[in-house]
Amino acid sequence: MSRPRPPVNSLCLACLLLALLPGAALAHAAQSGFVLLLPTGIYIAAGCATVAATALIVALLPGGALSALFRPHCLFPLPDLGAARTVTSLASLALLGLLVVAGFLGPHDPLSNPLPLAIWTLWWIGLVSAQGVLGNLWAWVSPWNGAARLMAGGGARLPEGLGQWPAVVLFLLAMAFALADPAPDAPDRLATVVLGYALLTLAGVALFGAEWLARAECFTVLLRWFARLAPVQLEREARLGLPGWRALETPVPATSGAVFLLVLLGTGSFDGLNDTFWWLARIGINPLAFPGRSEIVGPTVAGLLAVNGCLVAAFWGCTTLGCLLVRRFAPESGRVSFGTAFRSLAVSILPIAFGYHVAHFLTTFLVNGQYALIALGDPLATGADLLGLGQFYVTTGFFNTRDTVRVIFLSQAGAIVLAHVLGVLMAHRISHDLFPGRRAALLGQIPLALFMVAYTLLGLWLLAAPRGV
């Protein structure tokens, strides 16, 4: 028998007690207490209604209108900047080496050592978020691209049948470390992991060249996909269009690539779920007596894999049901294989995964971004002031008033809702390409539209859910 959910007043009292416990300051703590006082039910309903209304409106649009909506405009040609990117990439590799050294030799406090702040805050939150808005910044700052150009690979080839499965596996391992390891931000521990991953990547590049980056280096795969969401794309020429237009021009991914996109979303969702009261109750943990991360490694890894597996299965079910509806009620449109529909429509998940990333980490970035500035100014905690910040103090005052917390929460909710709206638009455009005819395209997308509305509800609920860690 499942445990009954505690009433709202009990949740408020529990959050108050948690706030009084001694421990390290967390970005979500004060915010969550205020979020419980906001009319989140109204916000959630409005967000879901917006996504549902978008699905209904685009259902009335002809396929040509959607194609025109996502058609980019050429701005101006661009010169070949490959040599400049090689230089910046090698500089980035050298900087990564210095950060690893700082991880081993610098302060043991993860909020003072530059390595955890650079990896988890500036890169994983800041750069990844900027990538989806500004375009392919990773092409300039990746520490691997320059080495790939210089080494040019050893002539070996990855088996075609592997697809991007190595990237899927490596990403899940990296996220298992981030979510389940007892101390993923401990400087020396993180330095060991980063060094090992860097050596693995450089060895893969030495053997397989740029193919390793395209099919096995999970973060290059991730960042290239997110870059395709940006409205401005700088390749051979500068082009501007509706966010996501470049992703729609990308060839249909293989099954492994489609699964990778779904794993991005599933992992982000589980990251938001695994410290909620609801999840802790499912694994038998009292949030008021949290035993520490070392006690829940197994349940966390199992939960990560289970959530991703369920999401892939649910998405496969929605796309398959869409194909069956088309075959039953619009047979004149032909028979699209279930696999083709799954792989094609998975691209519409991309903006949703990105929106969850931005929303989930916004509060962390607001706090840890300040610590990162201090650490960059004094990387070895010697009293240096390399950035000229002077007496700089980290503030979390914006979590202590209802008005600022409302702005933060609505910004997070807005990122999720806008991401789902874009996902609906992209899914409908893909559906028109898959199923010729307006009726067939609508039938093929109905299950996926319902899936996106339900996922909007889940995402907004996660933002408002009480947290116990």
C-alpha positions as a printed NumPy array, in Angstrom:
array([[  0.   ,   0.   ,   0.   ],
       [  1.437,   3.402,  -0.965],
       [  1.943,   5.996,   1.713],
       [ -0.636,   8.799,   1.882],
       [  0.776,  12.168,   0.839],
       [  1.13 ,  14.571,   3.745],
       [ -1.204,  17.573,   3.702],
       [  0.081,  20.929,   2.53 ],
       [  0.332,  22.302,   6.075],
       [  2.522,  19.353,   7.058],
       [  4.726,  19.946,   4.045],
       [  5.122,  23.594,   4.987],
       [  6.04 ,  22.595,   8.555],
       [  8.523,  20.025,   7.259],
       [ 10.205,  22.598,   5.029],
       [ 10.384,  25.007,   7.971],
       [ 12.054,  22.359,  10.131],
       [ 14.49 ,  21.559,   7.343],
       [ 15.395,  25.221,   7.049],
       [ 16.273,  25.27 ,  10.771],
       [ 18.648,  22.308,  10.508],
       [ 22.362,  23.164,  10.381],
       [ 24.21 ,  22.445,   7.14 ],
       [ 25.528,  23.905,   3.921],
       [ 23.35 ,  26.519,   2.253],
       [ 21.485,  25.206,  -0.791],
       [ 20.034,  27.341,  -3.527],
       [ 16.61 ,  25.7  ,  -3.368],
       [ 16.045,  25.84 ,   0.398],
       [ 14.429,  29.233,   0.982],
       [ 12.915,  29.306,  -2.454],
       [ 11.008,  26.075,  -1.913],
       [  9.448,  27.421,   1.256],
       [  8.075,  30.431,  -0.591],
       [  7.018,  28.381,  -3.613],
       [  4.656,  26.451,  -1.321],
       [  2.922,  29.78 ,  -0.593],
       [  2.465,  30.702,  -4.272],
       [ -0.686,  29.803,  -6.231],
       [  1.262,  27.154,  -8.113],
       [ -1.925,  25.262,  -8.989],
       [ -3.064,  28.218, -11.077],
       [  0.362,  28.556, -12.716],
       [  0.476,  24.841, -13.546],
       [ -3.025,  24.879, -15.002],
       [ -2.214,  27.945, -17.104],
       [  0.985,  26.355, -18.404],
       [ -0.748,  23.129, -19.398],
       [ -3.59 ,  25.085, -21.024],
       [ -1.06 ,  27.093, -23.054],
       [  0.572,  23.955, -24.433],
       [ -2.812,  22.355, -25.147],
       [ -4.031,  25.519, -26.9  ],
       [ -0.875,  25.579, -29.017],
       [ -1.499,  21.992, -30.094],
       [ -5.078,  22.872, -31.085],
       [ -4.039,  25.995, -32.994],
       [ -1.254,  24.343, -34.983],
       [ -3.673,  21.53 , -35.854],
       [ -5.562,  24.127, -37.923],
       [ -2.465,  25.283, -39.79 ],
       [ -1.632,  23.804, -43.193],
       [  1.726,  22.097, -43.609],
       [  2.985,  24.895, -45.841],
       [  2.462,  27.444, -43.085],
       [  4.579,  25.387, -40.683],
       [  7.318,  24.998, -43.28 ],
       [  7.34 ,  28.763, -43.824],
       [  7.401,  29.328, -40.051],
       [ 10.631,  27.361, -39.71 ],
       [ 12.259,  28.596, -42.936],
       [ 15.531,  30.462, -42.124],
       [ 16.758,  33.671, -43.695],
       [ 20.316,  33.992, -44.968],
       [ 22.116,  37.016, -43.548],
       [ 25.696,  37.018, -44.861],
       [ 28.49 ,  34.564, -45.78 ],
       [ 31.18 ,  33.651, -43.256],
       [ 34.894,  32.981, -43.724],
       [ 36.501,  29.673, -42.771],
       [ 37.517,  30.013, -39.111],
       [ 38.787,  26.46 , -38.587],
       [ 42.338,  27.571, -37.737],
       [ 41.108,  30.048, -35.12 ],
       [ 38.921,  27.352, -33.562],
       [ 41.919,  25.035, -33.324],
       [ 43.81 ,  27.669, -31.337],
       [ 40.922,  28.343, -28.953],
       [ 40.333,  24.605, -28.514],
       [ 43.954,  23.95 , -27.553],
       [ 43.809,  26.877, -25.133],
       [ 40.675,  25.335, -23.637],
       [ 42.466,  21.996, -23.237],
       [ 45.318,  23.753, -21.429],
       [ 42.815,  25.53 , -19.174],
       [ 41.151,  22.206, -18.381],
       [ 44.546,  20.842, -17.366],
       [ 45.086,  23.777, -15.011],
       [ 41.641,  23.251, -13.494],
       [ 42.429,  19.589, -12.851],
       [ 45.663,  20.62 , -11.125],
       [ 43.664,  23.09 ,  -9.028],
       [ 41.273,  20.273,  -8.175],
       [ 44.116,  18.203,  -6.754],
       [ 46.136,  21.01 ,  -5.168],
       [ 43.631,  23.775,  -4.465],
       [ 41.188,  24.29 ,  -1.589],
       [ 39.102,  21.284,  -0.534],
       [ 35.94 ,  23.397,  -0.277],
       [ 33.946,  22.89 ,  -3.525],
       [ 32.653,  26.457,  -3.248],
       [ 36.209,  27.802,  -3.222],
       [ 38.002,  25.446,  -5.59 ],
       [ 37.675,  26.563,  -9.232],
       [ 37.314,  23.036, -10.675],
       [ 33.844,  22.13 ,  -9.315],
       [ 32.572,  25.633,  -9.992],
       [ 33.968,  25.64 , -13.528],
       [ 32.595,  22.169, -14.339],
       [ 29.2  ,  22.196, -12.619],
       [ 28.344,  25.912, -12.766],
       [ 30.119,  27.716, -15.599],
       [ 30.163,  24.785, -18.019],
       [ 27.298,  22.404, -17.182],
       [ 24.831,  25.188, -16.385],
       [ 26.161,  28.356, -18.023],
       [ 27.692,  27.135, -21.284],
       [ 25.099,  24.446, -21.946],
       [ 22.31 ,  26.991, -21.467],
       [ 24.049,  29.576, -23.655],
       [ 24.585,  26.937, -26.343],
       [ 20.849,  26.586, -26.919],
       [ 20.365,  30.344, -27.221],
       [ 23.526,  31.686, -28.839],
       [ 24.543,  28.764, -31.038],
       [ 27.568,  26.508, -31.256],
       [ 29.916,  28.077, -28.713],
       [ 31.264,  24.577, -28.049],
       [ 32.893,  24.593, -31.496],
       [ 35.196,  27.31 , -30.116],
       [ 35.815,  26.154, -26.556],
       [ 35.721,  22.363, -26.804],
       [ 39.028,  21.013, -25.48 ],
       [ 38.808,  18.099, -27.947],
       [ 38.327,  19.684, -31.391],
       [ 41.859,  21.051, -31.67 ],
       [ 43.371,  17.705, -30.689],
       [ 41.132,  15.958, -33.24 ],
       [ 42.373,  18.264, -36.007],
       [ 46.031,  17.834, -35.063],
       [ 45.971,  14.068, -34.518],
       [ 43.56 ,  13.318, -37.393],
       [ 42.876,   9.877, -35.912],
       [ 44.753,   6.611, -36.243],
       [ 42.73 ,   5.342, -39.181],
       [ 40.481,   3.09 , -37.078],
       [ 36.712,   3.174, -37.556],
       [ 33.932,   2.708, -35.056],
       [ 31.58 ,  -0.091, -36.138],
       [ 28.554,   1.368, -37.917],
       [ 26.23 ,  -0.765, -35.846],
       [ 27.317,   1.05 , -32.692],
       [ 25.652,   4.261, -33.832],
       [ 25.685,   6.696, -30.916],
       [ 25.174,   4.026, -28.258],
       [ 28.632,   4.774, -26.77 ],
       [ 27.461,   8.363, -26.189],
       [ 24.257,   7.102, -24.532],
       [ 26.224,   4.841, -22.186],
       [ 28.847,   7.456, -21.32 ],
       [ 26.181,  10.079, -20.658],
       [ 24.296,   7.782, -18.292],
       [ 27.551,   6.974, -16.479],
       [ 28.389,  10.682, -16.176],
       [ 24.923,  11.493, -14.855],
       [ 25.039,   8.549, -12.454],
       [ 28.227,  10.066, -11.043],
       [ 26.615,  13.5  , -10.767],
       [ 23.412,  12.26 ,  -9.133],
       [ 24.442,   9.19 ,  -7.137],
       [ 28.064,   9.668,  -6.116],
       [ 28.382,  10.687,  -2.452],
       [ 30.559,  13.71 ,  -3.286],
       [ 30.554,  14.583,  -7.012],
       [ 31.726,  18.132,  -6.279],
       [ 34.639,  17.162,  -4.011],
       [ 37.6  ,  18.769,  -5.837],
       [ 40.035,  15.836,  -5.731],
       [ 37.304,  13.303,  -6.555],
       [ 36.016,  15.386,  -9.447],
       [ 39.57 ,  15.999, -10.684],
       [ 40.144,  12.238, -10.872],
       [ 36.947,  11.722, -12.878],
       [ 37.623,  14.658, -15.218],
       [ 41.197,  13.503, -15.8  ],
       [ 40.043,   9.964, -16.56 ],
       [ 37.37 ,  11.196, -18.959],
       [ 39.848,  13.518, -20.684],
       [ 42.343,  10.667, -21.194],
       [ 39.568,   8.412, -22.542],
       [ 38.418,  11.115, -24.952],
       [ 41.913,  11.919, -26.186],
       [ 42.612,   8.219, -26.68 ],
       [ 39.369,   7.872, -28.649],
       [ 40.282,  10.9  , -30.766],
       [ 43.767,   9.484, -31.385],
       [ 42.253,   6.214, -32.633],
       [ 39.085,   7.318, -34.389],
       [ 39.513,  11.045, -34.996],
       [ 36.479,  13.339, -35.156],
       [ 34.219,  10.272, -35.478],
       [ 34.745,   9.634, -31.758],
       [ 33.462,  13.12 , -30.959],
       [ 30.407,  12.704, -33.199],
       [ 29.357,   9.286, -31.913],
       [ 30.949,   8.569, -28.533],
       [ 31.844,  11.825, -26.756],
       [ 28.487,  12.372, -25.089],
       [ 28.859,  16.052, -24.265],
       [ 29.863,  16.978, -27.805],
       [ 26.788,  15.112, -29.043],
       [ 24.611,  16.892, -26.46 ],
       [ 25.981,  20.352, -27.15 ],
       [ 25.744,  19.979, -30.919],
       [ 22.068,  19.105, -30.571],
       [ 21.377,  22.02 , -28.235],
       [ 23.218,  24.376, -30.599],
       [ 20.702,  23.459, -33.302],
       [ 17.962,  25.112, -31.23 ],
       [ 19.535,  28.565, -31.477],
       [ 17.763,  30.991, -33.836],
       [ 21.076,  32.154, -35.357],
       [ 23.368,  29.564, -36.922],
       [ 26.907,  30.454, -37.952],
       [ 28.234,  27.829, -40.348],
       [ 29.245,  28.647, -43.924],
       [ 26.892,  31.594, -43.673],
       [ 24.892,  33.315, -40.958],
       [ 21.235,  32.279, -40.993],
       [ 18.353,  33.373, -38.772],
       [ 15.07 ,  31.594, -38.138],
       [ 12.6  ,  30.406, -35.523],
       [ 14.357,  28.506, -32.714],
       [ 14.684,  24.856, -33.705],
       [ 14.786,  25.387, -37.458],
       [ 18.294,  23.943, -37.702],
       [ 17.294,  20.824, -35.77 ],
       [ 14.521,  20.214, -38.294],
       [ 17.038,  20.398, -41.143],
       [ 19.289,  17.796, -39.503],
       [ 19.056,  14.285, -40.986],
       [ 16.78 ,  11.916, -39.065],
       [ 18.871,  10.418, -36.254],
       [ 19.499,   6.708, -35.901],
       [ 17.67 ,   4.849, -33.15 ],
       [ 20.632,   5.397, -30.817],
       [ 20.533,   9.144, -31.535],
       [ 16.798,   9.285, -30.861],
       [ 17.284,   7.428, -27.574],
       [ 20.048,   9.88 , -26.672],
       [ 17.616,  12.802, -27.05 ],
       [ 15.069,  11.072, -24.832],
       [ 17.732,  10.265, -22.243],
       [ 18.579,  13.981, -22.074],
       [ 14.974,  14.668, -21.082],
       [ 14.636,  11.662, -18.79 ],
       [ 17.826,  12.44 , -16.913],
       [ 16.836,  16.068, -16.414],
       [ 13.433,  14.993, -15.154],
       [ 14.908,  12.508, -12.704],
       [ 17.362,  15.144, -11.494],
       [ 14.346,  17.242, -10.527],
       [ 12.499,  14.269,  -9.038],
       [ 15.123,  12.535,  -6.921],
       [ 15.147,  15.022,  -4.031],
       [ 11.381,  15.535,  -3.763],
       [  9.374,  14.299,  -0.789],
       [  7.465,  12.04 ,  -3.188],
       [ 10.578,  10.24 ,  -4.444],
       [ 12.147,   9.951,  -1.002],
       [  8.943,   8.327,   0.244],
       [  9.085,   5.855,  -2.642],
       [ 12.565,   4.676,  -1.587],
       [ 11.734,   4.629,   2.117],
       [ 13.678,   7.739,   3.191],
       [ 12.442,  10.176,   5.807],
       [ 13.338,  13.635,   4.451],
       [ 13.651,  14.959,   8.016],
       [ 16.303,  12.342,   8.766],
       [ 18.159,  12.129,   5.472],
       [ 20.948,   9.531,   5.896],
       [ 23.284,  11.012,   3.282],
       [ 23.864,  10.317,  -0.398],
       [ 26.071,   7.306,   0.301],
       [ 23.011,   5.445,   1.637],
       [ 20.918,   5.864,  -1.511],
       [ 23.425,   5.192,  -4.305],
       [ 21.613,   2.049,  -5.433],
       [ 18.086,   3.53 ,  -5.479],
       [ 19.352,   6.64 ,  -7.254],
       [ 21.056,   4.699, -10.049],
       [ 18.059,   2.373, -10.344],
       [ 15.708,   5.359, -10.474],
       [ 17.802,   7.069, -13.143],
       [ 17.709,   3.987, -15.37 ],
       [ 14.027,   3.272, -14.663],
       [ 12.863,   6.811, -15.466],
       [ 14.792,   6.835, -18.733],
       [ 13.531,   3.396, -19.667],
       [  9.927,   4.371, -18.948],
       [ 10.281,   7.59 , -20.935],
       [ 11.696,   5.811, -23.99 ],
       [  8.914,   3.216, -23.776],
       [  6.219,   5.89 , -23.38 ],
       [  7.526,   7.89 , -26.325],
       [  7.734,   4.756, -28.466],
       [  4.152,   3.974, -27.479],
       [  2.922,   7.462, -28.432],
       [  4.619,   7.461, -31.829],
       [  3.468,   3.902, -32.535],
       [ -0.11 ,   4.773, -31.602],
       [  0.071,   7.771, -33.927],
       [  1.123,   5.499, -36.792],
       [ -1.709,   3.093, -36.004],
       [ -4.249,   5.944, -36.024],
       [ -3.003,   7.043, -39.439],
       [ -3.161,   3.49 , -40.797],
       [ -6.703,   3.045, -39.479],
       [ -8.298,   6.385, -40.343],
       [ -6.113,   7.759, -43.166],
       [ -4.766,   4.722, -45.031],
       [ -4.349,   6.745, -48.21 ],
       [ -1.286,   8.421, -46.637],
       [  0.739,   5.222, -46.788],
       [  2.432,   3.221, -44.065],
       [  5.207,   4.919, -42.101],
       [  7.22 ,   2.417, -40.07 ],
       [  7.095,   2.667, -36.302],
       [ 10.869,   3.067, -36.139],
       [ 10.89 ,   5.941, -38.622],
       [  8.21 ,   7.793, -36.667],
       [ 10.055,   7.227, -33.387],
       [ 13.374,   8.476, -34.762],
       [ 11.909,  11.466, -36.586],
       [  9.644,  12.738, -33.815],
       [ 12.343,  12.35 , -31.151],
       [ 13.847,  15.601, -32.464],
       [ 10.782,  17.446, -31.098],
       [ 11.886,  16.428, -27.587],
       [ 15.059,  18.524, -27.927],
       [ 13.613,  21.93 , -26.87 ],
       [ 11.831,  20.294, -23.921],
       [ 15.077,  18.76 , -22.652],
       [ 16.75 ,  22.145, -23.011],
       [ 13.93 ,  23.969, -21.249],
       [ 14.125,  21.575, -18.298],
       [ 17.868,  22.107, -18.074],
       [ 17.495,  25.887, -17.899],
       [ 14.607,  25.792, -15.435],
       [ 16.1  ,  23.197, -13.116],
       [ 19.488,  24.86 , -12.727],
       [ 18.468,  28.532, -12.685],
       [ 18.489,  28.878,  -8.896],
       [ 21.779,  26.998,  -8.554],
       [ 23.402,  29.286, -11.111],
       [ 22.195,  32.424,  -9.336],
       [ 24.101,  31.389,  -6.207],
       [ 27.043,  29.311,  -7.424],
       [ 27.761,  31.758, -10.229],
       [ 28.775,  34.213,  -7.521],
       [ 31.049,  31.635,  -5.899],
       [ 32.565,  30.949,  -9.321],
       [ 33.52 ,  34.607,  -9.722],
       [ 35.259,  34.561,  -6.352],
       [ 37.068,  31.303,  -7.135],
       [ 38.269,  32.556, -10.508],
       [ 39.629,  35.65 ,  -8.824],
       [ 41.459,  33.57 ,  -6.213],
       [ 41.827,  30.035,  -7.654],
       [ 44.221,  28.672,  -5.016],
       [ 42.727,  30.555,  -2.045],
       [ 45.897,  32.566,  -1.495],
       [ 44.162,  35.921,  -1.095],
       [ 44.664,  36.974,  -4.717],
       [ 42.184,  39.23 ,  -6.499],
       [ 42.779,  38.477, -10.176],
       [ 39.404,  39.847, -11.281],
       [ 39.559,  42.992,  -9.168],
       [ 36.356,  42.183,  -7.293],
       [ 37.597,  43.504,  -3.959],
       [ 35.419,  42.533,  -0.994],
       [ 32.768,  40.491,  -2.773],
       [ 30.129,  38.663,  -0.734],
       [ 27.761,  35.998,  -2.027],
       [ 24.116,  36.916,  -1.532],
       [ 21.022,  34.735,  -1.483],
       [ 18.679,  37.541,  -0.51 ],
       [ 16.554,  37.013,  -3.62 ],
       [ 15.362,  33.716,  -2.094],
       [ 14.104,  35.454,   1.034],
       [ 11.238,  37.526,  -0.343],
       [  8.047,  36.298,  -1.929],
       [  8.157,  38.757,  -4.828],
       [ 11.614,  37.755,  -6.065],
       [ 10.843,  34.056,  -5.581],
       [  7.692,  34.522,  -7.666],
       [  9.787,  36.048, -10.459],
       [ 12.262,  33.149, -10.279],
       [  9.526,  30.507, -10.233],
       [  7.648,  32.099, -13.129],
       [ 10.907,  32.347, -15.098],
       [ 11.466,  28.623, -14.557],
       [  7.871,  27.8  , -15.413],
       [  8.06 ,  30.033, -18.475],
       [ 11.136,  28.193, -19.727],
       [  9.309,  24.871, -19.438],
       [  6.094,  26.089, -21.07 ],
       [  7.881,  27.84 , -23.952],
       [  9.997,  24.733, -24.502],
       [  6.872,  22.579, -24.763],
       [  5.2  ,  25.069, -27.117],
       [  8.238,  24.901, -29.394],
       [  8.231,  21.116, -29.088],
       [  4.573,  21.008, -30.203],
       [  5.357,  23.217, -33.224],
       [  8.334,  21.073, -34.204],
       [  6.391,  17.834, -33.721],
       [  3.576,  19.067, -35.953],
       [  6.032,  20.121, -38.651],
       [  7.728,  16.695, -38.497],
       [  4.324,  14.983, -38.552],
       [  3.433,  16.822, -41.77 ],
       [  6.648,  15.549, -43.329],
       [  6.013,  11.981, -42.16 ],
       [  2.312,  11.659, -42.977],
       [  1.229,  13.304, -46.239],
       [ -2.084,  15.054, -45.899],
       [ -3.429,  17.363, -43.239],
       [ -5.72 ,  14.769, -41.678],
       [ -3.003,  12.13 , -41.457],
       [ -0.531,  14.603, -39.922],
       [ -3.077,  15.535, -37.263],
       [ -3.896,  11.918, -36.432],
       [ -0.225,  11.012, -36.239],
       [  0.493,  13.745, -33.742],
       [ -2.488,  13.399, -31.371],
       [ -0.838,  10.926, -28.937],
       [  2.387,  12.937, -28.869],
       [  0.514,  16.206, -28.231],
       [ -1.211,  14.585, -25.243],
       [  2.185,  13.327, -24.071],
       [  3.611,  16.851, -24.198],
       [  0.7  ,  18.331, -22.246],
       [  1.139,  15.637, -19.588],
       [  4.873,  16.254, -19.464],
       [  4.242,  19.976, -19.013],
       [  2.158,  19.094, -15.971],
       [  4.985,  16.895, -14.648],
       [  7.637,  19.552, -15.183],
       [  5.683,  22.309, -13.478],
       [  4.785,  19.966, -10.622],
       [  8.471,  19.21 , -10.12 ],
       [  9.2  ,  22.929,  -9.807],
       [  6.582,  23.311,  -7.082],
       [  7.096,  19.999,  -5.276],
       [  8.469,  20.083,  -1.707],
       [ 12.081,  18.932,  -1.461],
       [ 13.792,  17.063,   1.306],
       [ 17.499,  17.133,   0.346]])
